[in-house]
Amino acid sequence: MIQGKVAAAGRESIRPYMLAWLIACAILVVANLSAISNFVIRDPDDMLRLLQVRDWLAGQSWFDVSQHRMNPPEGAGTHWSRLVDLPIAGLILLTRPLLGAANAELAALVAVPLLTLGVVMALVAAITRRLLDREQAIFASFVVPVTLIVTHQLRPLRIDHHGWQMALALAALLAALDTDRRRSGLVGGAALALWLSISLEGLPYAAAFAAVAAVRWLIDPRESQRLVWTLASLAGLAAALFAITRGLAWSLDHCDAVSPVHLAGLGIAAVGCALLTRWRSAALHWRIAGLGLAGAGALAAMAVLAPHCAAGPFEKLDPLVRDFWYLNIAEGLPLWTQEPVIVALVIALPLIGLAGSAVQFQNASGERRPAWAVMLFMLAAATIVAVFVQRAGAVANLFAIPGAVALFRLARQRIDGWRSAPMRLLGTLASLLLVAPSIAAALVNSAVEGEAAAASRRPSSCLDRRQIQALNRLPAGDVAAPLDLGLGILIHTDHRIVASGHHRNAAAMRDLFLIFLSPPQEARALLERRSIDWLIFCPAMPEGGHYKRAAPDGLWAQLDRGRIPAWLQPVELGGKPGLRVYRVTR
């Protein structure tokens, strides 16, 4: 009987969270139903991820994450981790006997982001319960899906690694709040190691979590276990994951993924801190000096082994690639380059969360005071990262939810004391902005935005799946297509392409840009050098505007004016107007 009561209580405790997740899933599926039914994958990273999974399931090596139908005959390398492929491939294999290959893919593309959303919601609830109470944890789980910058990364068909990054960031934060120091270090370090294996974007967060553990040890020597196990778990698992996922397929030439350079730095930091914490009689100033020495040793090793990585993976991009690709990828740029609505979506909730966390830290006592200190520090660190890289805003927004929920509770307590019922209602509605500022920002932007501005962000008709599939009527060959169209061609046809917007293929990107920017005869020489069979042109794609402005006499601009060189033979595929296809004659 007791066991039955415990089981019933357990089911009762998870019902609110399950309800929140199911409601969020239903809303996201309905909102994205058109894209789902038409198999419209909007982000190039999601397209390349699907291609990577397909190639692996078709027999490509676990260690080979290159795309061999891009940049023929060499192929195009990537730095992506196979770990992200695992749940996608697993669901495809599980459902393929029942649904068929195409529907199994679609099911995985819908299910994986929504399952990740459920994990993220559960972790936010667990963190909030640790900091506040169960009631606020339930409320926090409902806040996650109304945080638009978060659901943008967890909507159906969004299968790239961003959802993993958010979940692992939250797992590391939850571990940092654990009062069991050894478990905290083991779990937190493991979460950070997984994050780094998936994306090097986790490196500043790993440094911030390590700094938190180090400061806690400086304040309380009993915290040595947390510091040592965090760094040991991080360094050890990162090395194991590197061996498991990379094997011998690595090079010190690239600075965009974990390599032996980073593993050396992590190892030195872990060993240095382990030795330092054994010096129990050391005075505070010696402990600070020792931490500085361990950190300097790690950085020095990385600088010696790969000095070219100090500037980051994008600093040495070809100027043409930087201007026509990198500077047009808004999510990788700092906030001061973004539109006001994007700035509001990214930074509003973190600022509210910082205020709420600061208030809670000031008022907290007992075990919750250091927990709120950790929360406040990590939120501040995540917010700074988000200012410099827009897509990092999702992690900052998730870290902000407990503080925002706490501030909302304080506001409600004051509003409940107002005598006027209408004022209480208005106050309650206004206080909801503390936990859902992104909804307000999106509504305001929609109200003031013109139809032309909204239309400019809609996908081009040339990206329609049926138009791209019509290219299958042509013999499979090498295609020069706009950058934003290339991966759609790989997904829906058997053709090969020159490039997509992925930086390890920068030389091919440069050639593609030169094809469209150069005068026709120079463009022809480039096409012949790459043995291009088909040239694809789409006048409606925003990408073309950059080519026309930069090169009014270039091939793209000439085609846009209807001036077709004699060596390009138009091919009629029928169907809706949009894509224009030309055979390159030799």
C-alpha positions, 0 to 999 in steps of 0.5 A: 500500500505504501509503495502504491501511494509513493508511485501515485505521488510520483505520477502526480508530481510529474503531471504538471510538467508533462502537461506543460510539455504536451501543450508546448508540443501541440502549439509548436507542431501546429505553428510549424504544420506547413513546414512539416507537411511540405518538408521545408527545412529552413536552416542550412545547418539542419539540412546538412545534419540530415544529410550527415545522418543519411550518409552515415546510415547509408554506410559512410564511416562513423569517423567521416563527417565530410559531405562528399557531394559538395565541392567535388571531387574532394568533398567538403569537411565538417567539424560536427560531432556524431553524438548529435546524429545518434538520436536522429539516426536511432529514431529513423531506424526504429520507425523505418519498418513501420513508416517507410524511409521518408516518413521515418525521417520526418518523424525523427525531425519532428520528435527529436527537437520536441523531446529535447524541449522536454528535457530542457523544460525538466531541467529548468524546473529542477533548477527552479525547484532547487532555488525556490520551490515546487510551485515555482518550478511548475511555473518555470516549466511553462515559461520555457516554451514562451521564451521565443529565442529558446523555442526557435532552437527547439521547434520541429525540424530544428535538428542541429546541435543547439538543443543539445547545447541548451540541455547540457548547459542546464545540466551543468548548472543543476550540477553546480547547485548540487550540495554533494560536491563529488557528484556535482563535479562528476556530473557537471564536468561530464555535461561540459565535456559532452558540450565541448565535444558537440560544439566549441561554443561551450568553451567560455561556459566551461571556463565560467563553471571552472571559475565558480568551482575555484572561487568556492574552493578559495572561500571554503577549502572543503570545496576542493572535491567539487573543483578537482572532480569537475576538471577531472571529469571534464578533461577525462571524458573530453579525451574519451569522447574525442577518441570515440568520435574523431579517431585519427580524423583530426588536424591542428590546422582547424580551430573550430572543434575540440582537438589535442590542443584543447585536451592538453589545456584541459589536462594541465588545468585538471592536474594543476588544480588536483595538485594544488588542492592537496596543499591544504596548509597553503595561505589564500594568496598562495592558492590564488597564485596556484590557480593562476599558474594552472590557468596560465599553464593551460593557456600557454600549452594551447598557444604553443601547440596552435598559435594560429587559433588565438584569433578564432576560426573565422578571423582568417576567412577570405575577405570575399567569403567574410563579406558575402557569407559570414557578415550576413549570418546574423546569429553569429554576430554581436548584439550591437549589429542586430535589429532592435527586436532581436536585441529585445528577444535576446537580452530582455529576459536575462536582464530581468533574471539578473535583477531577480537573482540579485534580489534573491541572493540578497535575501537568501540564507542557508544553502540557498545563498551560495546557490543563488550566488552561483546562479547570479554569476553564471547568468551574468557570464551567459549574458556577456557571451550572448552580447557578443554572439547572438545565438548564445542568447538561448542559454542566457534566457534559460539561465534567467528563468529562475530569477525572472520567476522569483521576481514575478512572485515578488511582484504578485505578492505586492499586487495581491495587496492592492485594494482595487480588483481591476488594478490587481488584474492589470498589475498581474497582466503587466507582471507577466512581462517579467517572464515573457518579455519576448512575446511582448517584443514580438507582438510590438514588432509585428504591429509596427513592421511593414508588410514589405519588411515581413515579406523580405524574411519569408522563404523564397519560392525557389526553396519550394521542395517541388521546384527543387525535385524537378531538377531530378529530370536532369542527368545527375551532375555538378551544379553551381547554385546559390549558396542558400539553395545548395543543400536543398538540392543535395537533400532532394536530388542526386546532383552535386553542388559547389558549396554551402554556407559552412566555413571549412569549405571556404575555398569553394564558397569563394569560387561560387561567389566569383562565378556569380560576381565575375563578368560572363567570360571569367565566370565561364572559365571558373565553371569549366575549371570546376566541370559544372554541368548545370547553373541554377539562377533564382531572381527572387532570392535575397542572396542575389541582391548582394551580387547585383549591388557588388557587381552590376556587370557580373553574371548574376546581374546579367542573368537578372536583366535577361542577358543570357550568354551564348554558352548557357543553354536555358532548360525548361522544367515546367511547373511554377516559375521560379528556378531558372536552369541553364546547361553549361555548354563547352 
